[in-house]
Amino acid sequence: MSMSYTVQRSTKASRVAMTVGVLIVIGLALAPYWASRGDLRMMVEIFYYLALAQMWSLLAGYGGLVSVGQQAFVGLGGYMLFALAAFGGVNPILALVLAGVITALVAIPTAFVAFRLTGAYFAIGTWVIAEVFRLGFAQVSALGGGSGMSLPASIVRSIAESRSGREHLVYWIALAIALGSILMVFLLLRSRWGLAMTAIRDSETASESLGVETYVTKFLVYVAAAGMTGLVGALIFLQKLRISPDAAFSVQDWTALVIFIVVIGGIGSIEGPIIGVIVFFLLREIAADWGSWYLIVLGGIAVATMLFAPRGIWGLISDKWDINLFPVGRRLITEKD
Amino acid sequence: MQDMLTLSGVSKSYGSLTVTDDLSFSLKQGEALGVIGPNGAGKSTMFNLIAGGVKADKGEIRYDGGDVTGLSAAKRCRMGIGRSYQIPHPFAGMTVFENLLVGGAFGDSVPEKESYDRCVEVLDKTGLLPKANNRAGSLSLLERKRLEMARALATNPKLLLLDEIAGGLTEQECHSLVATIKDIHASGVSIIWIEHIVHALLAVVERLIVINFGAKIADGDPHEVMNSPEIKQIYMGIEADA
């Protein structure tokens, strides 16, 4: 063939974004030395919402799996941390990682059940599964039944001696998990699987007839997202130091707000959840004392976004300027000779 | 020559509506077969049955010596059945090049980097090279149809199913499409082509079948089929002018 070509992965925008990103991450990693205790707490919250949003966007945006039951895995991760640390004598940091692994394993049989349903039935099915988890954990008296339990003081001290030491450690773990979730989605999208997932996002029918095993791909996405969600769940309750079925399996906290973040930011992209989480926390700070009007405004914004900008804020930006901050694309550069 | 594809007694109904009715025919290795029939005759459903998007209620489909009736569309694609859709299904958010890579990396079961050569070659052959880095969602309808064929070719098919890709082309474009398809055929790919643009079809195919109400009503030499009184009656106004 009389043609030479190269396939380019990164773009100018992505190289600039990478540099800025590294500087931001360094600044964030040093936050315990410049931010107040309250700020750190809120940033931990931002980080875990960012990770949850990345996972939901991966699921719904690429796998087409609109789950309303991710709280099942948040709660399971949280409870696994408490059970392993309080009863298994496992170091809490190790327990955090194990909680993610166990959650991924539990997601396998869960997927077999949930995947029998599609579309709206899948959404409702995942919610029902999460409710079953909640009711199930409320029956376990060793874990405090319906009223829950606190992490024993000796275990809390084993994380770090001082309160600020513990808070800093939790902060760094949260930062690592948030970055890890972005990295996970990035690496997935950049790989061969990214081609398959993006194809499934755009047309499941065409993906199948081009050789993509859509069931297997979606299954793997579901299990991977569950594992990361479980890890985040463990982190959330490591910060809170107390867990109960209602808090652990809250559909509003761990799914509804996450969907809001992804929808306004932009579904099916890495940038969308990042923008969404920033917008969400800004809104929350502004509207902190609006009472229930806050939720009404939030709902209104989500509805307006779905109607007028279905691909969210990032969708508007990337359509207008055709940019990608994360180099997941493949550009073909040819020279005829 | 050996039969590459055989449909025996294949039927498909949706409720009381029979879209494929006891359909049987064979395709020889390397053959180019044309399919015509009125709108709604069940031609695209026939492709769905062959490619695996729709499962047959009755009958058997054999491909490359094995029974594929129960296999998934993805599996059949990897076995070498490539198809285009009449109504294009582009991966709108991906570039044209990335659309082809899906076919290359999955349909042809090779690592992504090894599929680059083939995809670039197909882009060149189908005239999509200037659009390689455009989002597929930004393509015109004609370009989308070309993308359908290009993606199917990226899977390195042994059997290529083309579903109405010549409609709406100018004389010039139709000419170059026919040349491209002849090229593909000459390289050893078997082809089944559903097309309303009969003169384009007849320039390529060696055999023609006619489908009406889901059943095969004629099968044979293209010019004989087109000249039979029964077909002329169904095709009032559509004359073979090739």
HADDOCK unambig.tbl for C-alpha pairs under 7 A between the chains (distance, minus, plus):
assign (segid A and resid 192 and name CA) (segid B and resid 112 and name CA) 6.20 0.50 0.50
assign (segid A and resid 195 and name CA) (segid B and resid 102 and name CA) 5.93 0.50 0.50
assign (segid A and resid 196 and name CA) (segid B and resid 102 and name CA) 6.48 0.50 0.50
assign (segid A and resid 199 and name CA) (segid B and resid 91 and name CA) 5.71 0.50 0.50
assign (segid A and resid 202 and name CA) (segid B and resid 91 and name CA) 4.85 0.50 0.50
assign (segid A and resid 202 and name CA) (segid B and resid 92 and name CA) 6.11 0.50 0.50
assign (segid A and resid 202 and name CA) (segid B and resid 93 and name CA) 6.74 0.50 0.50
assign (segid A and resid 203 and name CA) (segid B and resid 89 and name CA) 6.49 0.50 0.50
assign (segid A and resid 203 and name CA) (segid B and resid 91 and name CA) 6.05 0.50 0.50
assign (segid A and resid 206 and name CA) (segid B and resid 89 and name CA) 6.03 0.50 0.50
assign (segid A and resid 208 and name CA) (segid B and resid 73 and name CA) 5.73 0.50 0.50
assign (segid A and resid 208 and name CA) (segid B and resid 74 and name CA) 4.80 0.50 0.50
assign (segid A and resid 209 and name CA) (segid B and resid 73 and name CA) 5.30 0.50 0.50
assign (segid A and resid 209 and name CA) (segid B and resid 74 and name CA) 5.37 0.50 0.50
assign (segid A and resid 209 and name CA) (segid B and resid 77 and name CA) 5.96 0.50 0.50
assign (segid A and resid 210 and name CA) (segid B and resid 74 and name CA) 6.36 0.50 0.50
assign (segid A and resid 210 and name CA) (segid B and resid 77 and name CA) 6.00 0.50 0.50
assign (segid A and resid 210 and name CA) (segid B and resid 102 and name CA) 6.83 0.50 0.50
assign (segid A and resid 210 and name CA) (segid B and resid 103 and name CA) 4.91 0.50 0.50
assign (segid A and resid 210 and name CA) (segid B and resid 106 and name CA) 6.72 0.50 0.50
assign (segid A and resid 210 and name CA) (segid B and resid 107 and name CA) 5.11 0.50 0.50
assign (segid A and resid 210 and name CA) (segid B and resid 155 and name CA) 6.80 0.50 0.50
assign (segid A and resid 211 and name CA) (segid B and resid 74 and name CA) 3.88 0.50 0.50
assign (segid A and resid 211 and name CA) (segid B and resid 75 and name CA) 6.31 0.50 0.50
assign (segid A and resid 211 and name CA) (segid B and resid 77 and name CA) 5.11 0.50 0.50
assign (segid A and resid 211 and name CA) (segid B and resid 78 and name CA) 5.54 0.50 0.50
assign (segid A and resid 211 and name CA) (segid B and resid 103 and name CA) 6.73 0.50 0.50
assign (segid A and resid 211 and name CA) (segid B and resid 106 and name CA) 5.05 0.50 0.50
assign (segid A and resid 211 and name CA) (segid B and resid 107 and name CA) 4.11 0.50 0.50
assign (segid A and resid 212 and name CA) (segid B and resid 74 and name CA) 5.56 0.50 0.50
assign (segid A and resid 212 and name CA) (segid B and resid 106 and name CA) 5.67 0.50 0.50
assign (segid A and resid 213 and name CA) (segid B and resid 74 and name CA) 5.81 0.50 0.50
assign (segid A and resid 330 and name CA) (segid B and resid 98 and name CA) 6.74 0.50 0.50
assign (segid A and resid 331 and name CA) (segid B and resid 133 and name CA) 5.88 0.50 0.50
assign (segid A and resid 332 and name CA) (segid B and resid 132 and name CA) 6.65 0.50 0.50
assign (segid A and resid 332 and name CA) (segid B and resid 133 and name CA) 6.47 0.50 0.50
